[in-house]
Amino acid sequence: MVSTRPAKSQYTEVEAAEELGISVDRLRTMIRSHVVERDEDLTNVPVTTFQPSDLLILRLLAGMPTDPTTRD
Protein backbone atom coordinates (compact mmCIF):
# COMPACT_ATOMS: atom_id res chain seq x y z
CA MET A 1 0.00 0.00 0.00
CA VAL A 2 1.38 3.39 -0.93
CA SER A 3 1.30 6.15 1.66
CA THR A 4 -0.79 9.15 0.66
CA ARG A 5 0.60 11.43 3.36
CA PRO A 6 2.62 14.36 2.08
CA ALA A 7 6.34 14.17 2.80
CA LYS A 8 7.40 16.15 5.84
CA SER A 9 10.59 18.14 6.08
CA GLN A 10 10.82 17.92 9.89
CA TYR A 11 9.43 15.64 12.57
CA THR A 12 8.97 16.24 16.28
CA GLU A 13 10.23 13.63 18.70
CA VAL A 14 6.74 12.11 18.98
CA GLU A 15 6.23 12.12 15.19
CA ALA A 16 9.65 10.55 14.64
CA ALA A 17 8.88 7.77 17.11
CA GLU A 18 5.51 7.15 15.45
CA GLU A 19 7.12 7.08 12.00
CA LEU A 20 9.67 4.54 13.22
CA GLY A 21 6.97 2.50 14.96
CA ILE A 22 8.65 2.73 18.36
CA SER A 23 8.02 4.50 21.66
CA VAL A 24 9.52 7.88 22.47
CA ASP A 25 11.54 6.19 25.22
CA ARG A 26 12.99 3.74 22.70
CA LEU A 27 13.82 6.63 20.36
CA ARG A 28 15.62 8.43 23.17
CA THR A 29 17.55 5.26 23.98
CA MET A 30 18.62 4.94 20.34
CA ILE A 31 19.74 8.58 20.30
CA ARG A 32 21.75 8.06 23.49
CA SER A 33 23.46 4.95 22.19
CA HIS A 34 24.13 6.05 18.60
CA VAL A 35 24.15 9.84 18.36
CA VAL A 36 25.23 11.73 21.47
CA GLU A 37 28.43 11.11 23.36
CA ARG A 38 27.09 12.04 26.81
CA ASP A 39 23.61 12.33 28.33
CA GLU A 40 24.42 15.97 29.07
CA ASP A 41 24.50 16.60 25.30
CA LEU A 42 20.77 15.86 25.16
CA THR A 43 20.01 18.69 27.57
CA ASN A 44 21.88 21.17 25.36
CA VAL A 45 19.27 20.81 22.63
CA PRO A 46 16.17 22.85 23.57
CA VAL A 47 13.85 21.30 20.95
CA THR A 48 14.63 18.12 19.12
CA THR A 49 13.50 17.85 15.51
CA PHE A 50 14.34 15.19 12.98
CA GLN A 51 14.68 15.32 9.22
CA PRO A 52 13.70 12.40 6.97
CA SER A 53 17.39 11.54 6.57
CA ASP A 54 17.70 11.28 10.37
CA LEU A 55 14.89 8.74 10.42
CA LEU A 56 16.58 6.72 7.69
CA ILE A 57 19.83 6.61 9.65
CA LEU A 58 18.01 5.61 12.84
CA ARG A 59 16.25 2.81 10.93
CA LEU A 60 19.59 1.56 9.61
CA LEU A 61 21.23 1.70 13.05
CA ALA A 62 18.32 -0.19 14.60
CA GLY A 63 18.27 -2.83 11.87
CA MET A 64 14.75 -1.79 10.85
CA PRO A 65 13.48 -1.97 7.26
CA THR A 66 14.33 1.24 5.43
CA ASP A 67 10.94 1.26 3.71
CA PRO A 68 8.50 2.62 6.32
CA THR A 69 5.58 0.84 4.62
CA THR A 70 7.04 -2.60 5.52
CA ARG A 71 6.36 -2.66 9.24
CA ASP A 72 5.89 -5.89 11.16
C-alpha positions as CSV (number, residue, x, y, z in Angstrom):
1,M,0.0,0.0,0.0
2,V,1.4,3.4,-0.9
3,S,1.3,6.1,1.7
4,T,-0.8,9.2,0.7
5,R,0.6,11.4,3.4
6,P,2.6,14.4,2.1
7,A,6.3,14.2,2.8
8,K,7.4,16.1,5.8
9,S,10.6,18.1,6.1
10,Q,10.8,17.9,9.9
11,Y,9.4,15.6,12.6
12,T,9.0,16.2,16.3
13,E,10.2,13.6,18.7
14,V,6.7,12.1,19.0
15,E,6.2,12.1,15.2
16,A,9.7,10.5,14.6
17,A,8.9,7.8,17.1
18,E,5.5,7.1,15.4
19,E,7.1,7.1,12.0
20,L,9.7,4.5,13.2
21,G,7.0,2.5,15.0
22,I,8.7,2.7,18.4
23,S,8.0,4.5,21.7
24,V,9.5,7.9,22.5
25,D,11.5,6.2,25.2
26,R,13.0,3.7,22.7
27,L,13.8,6.6,20.4
28,R,15.6,8.4,23.2
29,T,17.6,5.3,24.0
30,M,18.6,4.9,20.3
31,I,19.7,8.6,20.3
32,R,21.7,8.1,23.5
33,S,23.5,4.9,22.2
34,H,24.1,6.0,18.6
35,V,24.2,9.8,18.4
36,V,25.2,11.7,21.5
37,E,28.4,11.1,23.4
38,R,27.1,12.0,26.8
39,D,23.6,12.3,28.3
40,E,24.4,16.0,29.1
41,D,24.5,16.6,25.3
42,L,20.8,15.9,25.2
43,T,20.0,18.7,27.6
44,N,21.9,21.2,25.4
45,V,19.3,20.8,22.6
46,P,16.2,22.8,23.6
47,V,13.9,21.3,21.0
48,T,14.6,18.1,19.1
49,T,13.5,17.9,15.5
50,F,14.3,15.2,13.0
51,Q,14.7,15.3,9.2
52,P,13.7,12.4,7.0
53,S,17.4,11.5,6.6
54,D,17.7,11.3,10.4
55,L,14.9,8.7,10.4
56,L,16.6,6.7,7.7
57,I,19.8,6.6,9.7
58,L,18.0,5.6,12.8
59,R,16.2,2.8,10.9
60,L,19.6,1.6,9.6
61,L,21.2,1.7,13.0
62,A,18.3,-0.2,14.6
63,G,18.3,-2.8,11.9
64,M,14.7,-1.8,10.8
65,P,13.5,-2.0,7.3
66,T,14.3,1.2,5.4
67,D,10.9,1.3,3.7
68,P,8.5,2.6,6.3
69,T,5.6,0.8,4.6
70,T,7.0,-2.6,5.5
71,R,6.4,-2.7,9.2
72,D,5.9,-5.9,11.2
